[in-house]
């Protein structure tokens, strides 16, 4: 009787082992997703991952390992890191071991940060499936196939290399004569408005002194010129920081702006809003600091447009005599003196 029971146990074990070996050869489906495609240095993004078993039989053991690149830093609590994360000279490894029933999936997520500007690959994954007795493990691997862009850092307000207040003043600079397209409407004269604001036509119609009400936040479009034709890579890197800082300040002030460059930042038409800023921040992240043409060609493009109502902010890694002459030339075709911003030399690097 005991011999029969032992024989049956052995048969059952061998049957389960045979089924598990057959099932172990099935290919599982691994999927990834990111909660964002654009971050700033130090900002946490989240990678979601799942392992699917689409078959009728369960998998008794699955080992999943996510190998993150060295420039990707795990941003999770201590308990998660203690249970699932290990680090070596090649990067961080996030591990999970689990049982996967039939027609089910295992899901997980990990938060991470990036410290360097650029386009980043997340890493690779490794998948191990085991049979019932652990005699025939099968390994597979693949790339995450998700990329994320880390945009440039930004300057703090006190470190901006131009006198404070100039950006704020752009929104209230006016022509000597008011632009009629800026008219919002009319209101009654209070005694504080200048006499030139009085609308005599409206006064005659209503019998009361009426003044024009203008929108002074739309009388200027800011054009950000970025000179990228330079071999000074640390200064170019800081130029990108300046571009981001200026754009975000213009967004806060609700001033429309456009971007023009002579390098791989290319040009972005006039606009304002979150999508407009997102597009520029992404350009900052993917830039390789490549200049295509000289600074003179960039200035010539602006001069040919003859936009006298543009307020120019020029961001350049250096300003020698040639650059100064070109900036003065541009100033003759605009109502406002161009604002020039030159970053300090630092040890910045991509």
Helices and strands as residue ranges (DSSP letters): H 2-24, E 29-34, E 38-39, E 45-53, E 59-68, E 72-74, H 78-84, E 85-88, E 91-100, E 104-114, E 118-121, E 123-130, E 138-143, E 147-150, G 157-159, H 166-170, G 180-182, E 183-188, G 195-197, H 200-206, E 210-214, E 221-227, H 233-252, E 257-261, E 268-271, H 274-286, H 295-305, E 310-316, H 321-331, E 339-341
